[in-house]
């Protein structure tokens, strides 16, 4: 059995027994095999979120959450996904000078050796490879380009090594926990939240559902500087043993990701 799938099963059970509210409409038509959200996906998502936000069929809590998510989606569509300080791992076959990890500068833009600056304004992560390929093609015939974006996130609370980590945006949300050493024995996984600028971006119910569904960092529209908070349970709590198992399972795929996905 896939180690990651074990995590989703355990967390589904924990969410049910904790009485966590699941936002059902967010799971609709979900494709966990697609690591980046396309522009068309975002446009369709925005339409559904706006409908939900205005519908009396949903609770005030769900409508408020939908309005918040709709704003995130609008910003992505208008401004793109890249900001100063993000990092991009890039590989151009047979071009060693263009194979490196580069930092996004003000603009936002990327400065490439020998080729100059390429603007990333309005570019989504899903569009990055095509965008860079188009730029490099102005100088090199038929280039073969690979690229991967990474953002700095903070993981605090019930993890083995709280701190600041550069996280691949095509990785699972749980990969960020693994980079921080995995949850401790007293971590309460089904109460994880995400903050931005000191305010709650995603509550515990939404994150629990996102983990169950196997969402990536990009799926959640996370940005540089967002903070993942893992609460802790008092020693002797009933969930300690199962969370220890989950912590071990989360750590396994992270090692695989590091070894197989390159720099």
N, C-alpha and C positions, 0 to 999 in steps of 0.2 A: 504493500500500500504506500502511496505517495506520502512522505512525512508531513508535507504541508496540509494534505487533506485531513490527516489526523487532527491537526490543530483546529480546523474548521468544525469538525464533529464535536470536539470537546467544548469549544466556545459556544456552539449552538446550544448544548445542554446547559452550560452556565448561564447563558442569556435567558433561557426559558425559566430556570429555577430562580433567577434574580428578579423576575418580573419585568425585565427590560422591555421598553416599548420599541417595536420594530417599525420603521417607516416603510411600509410595503411597496409603495409606488416606486421607490428608488431601485428595487430589485427587478423591475419590469424590463424585459428585453436585454438583460445584462449579459455581456460577453466577457467572461473573465480571461479568455485567451488573447484579448486585444490589450496590449500593455499601454498604449497611448490612445487618447481620445482625439478623434479627428474633428475638423471644423464642422463637418456635417453633423457629427454626433452632438457637438456642443449646441448647434442651432436647434436640433430636435429636442435636446435636453432642456434648453431655455424655454422653448414653447410649452413643454410639459410642466416645468416648474412654475411658469407664469399662470398656467391654467389651475394648478393645484393651489397656488397662493390666493387665487380669487374665488375658489370653490367653497361653498358652505358644506360640502360633503366631508371635509376634513376638519380636524380639531384646530383650534387656534395655534397650538404648539407646532403642528405639522405645517400649517400655512406660514407661520413666521420663519420656520426653518427653510421652507421652499423659497421665500423671498430672499433670505440670506444667500442661499446657494445660487439663485438666479443672478444676484449681483456679482458673485464670483465668476460665473459663466460669461456675463456681459463684459467684464474686464478682460478676460482671456481673449474673447473674440476681437475686442478693440485694440488691446495693447500687446497681445502675444504673451508668451510664457517666460521670457528671459529678462533678468535684471542684473545690475552691476554686482559682481562677486560670484555669480553662478559659474560653474566650470563645465567645459565641454571636452570630452575625450573624442579625438578625431583621428581617423586613419585614412590615408590616401595611398593605395597600393603603389609600390615602387617610388614613393616620394617620402623619404625619411624626415625631411624638414617639416612636412605637414602632418606627421604622425606624432601626436603629443597630446597633453592635456592643457587646454588654454582657458584663461579666465576672461569672463565677459566684462568689458569696460563700459563706461558711461556711453549712453546712446539709445539703447544698448547696442554694442557692436563687438565683433571679434577681430583681433588683429592677427593675421596669418603671415608667417615668414614668407618673404619674397613676393607675396600676392597683395598685401595691403589689408585694408579694413573692409569687413562685410557687415552690413547692418542686420540686426536681428529684430528690428522694430516690427511688431505685429505678427511675428513668426511663432507658431505653436511648436511644441516639442514633436508632435507627430509630423510636422513639416520640415524638421531640421535637416534630415539627410538630403531631401530633394533640393532644399534651399542652398545648402553648401555645395552640392554637386553642380547646380546651375552656376554658382559663382566660380568654382574651380575650373569649370569647362571653358571659361573665358581665357584661361591661360594654358590648360593642359587638355589634350584631345582625349575624349572618352575616359575620364577618370573614374576609378572605382572608389567610392567614398563610403566610409562607415562613421557613425557618430553616435554619441550617447551623452545626455545631459545629466548633471549632478548638482544638487543644491545642499546648502548647509542647513541642518536641522539640529535642534537641541532636544535631548531625551533626558528627562529628570524623574526622580522618584524611585520606584521599586524595580530598578535594573541593576545589574552587577557593576556597570561602569557608566554612571551618569555623565553626560558631557555633550560636546559639540561634535557632530559627525557630518561628513559629506556623503550624501545618500543618492544613489542612482534613481532617477525619476521613473524608470521602467521597472523598478523593483517593487515587491509587495510592501505594503505598509508594515507588516511584521518584520521585514528585513531591517528596518530602522531599529527595532527592539533588539534584534540579533546583533547588530553592530555595537550596541551598547552592552553586550554581554548576556543578553537574554534577561527575562524577568527573575527576580529573586523569589525565594520561597514564600515571602509574605506579599508579593505583588497581587493586585486584584485586577486581572486582565479585562474583565467585562465592565470595568469602570474607567477605562482610559479615555482621556479627552485630549483635544488639540486646541491650543491657544494661539492667537495672533495679536500682537501689540497689546498683550495683557487682557484680552477678552476671549471668551470661549468662541472658537470657530466651529467645532464639532463637539456635541455632547456625547456622553457615554453610550447612549442607545445607538446613535448613528455609527460610531466607531466600532461597536460590537458587531453591528450588521455588516459594516465594510470589511471587517476581518473575516467573518464567515464567508462572504462572497469572494474573497481573494482580490480585493481592489489594490491597485498600485498607487504609488505616490502621485502619479499624474492623474489617475482617476479622481483623486480627492482634491485636485487643484491646489496642492500644497506649494508654498513659496519659501524662498530663503528666509530664515529667521523664525519660522513657525516652531512652536514648542510642543512636544509630546509629553504629557503628564501621566505617569503610571502611579496610581495610588497604592498604598500598602495597607495590609490587614494586620491587626494585632496578633502577636504570636499565639498559636493555638486555635486560629480560625479554621472553620471547616473546609476551606478551599485550598489549604496549603499543599497537601499531597498532590492533588491533581494539577496545580499550577507548576509544581516542580517538574512534572512530566512534560507539560506544555513548553516550559522553558527549554528543556533539552531538545524538543522537536523543532522549536523555532531556530535554534542555533545550527541545526544540521544544514538546512537549505542555504543559509547565509554563507557557509564555507564553500558550498557548491557554486553559488553565484560568484564569489570572489575568484574561484579558480577557472571558471568557464567563460566569464563574460569579458575578460581582458582588464585593462587598466581602469 
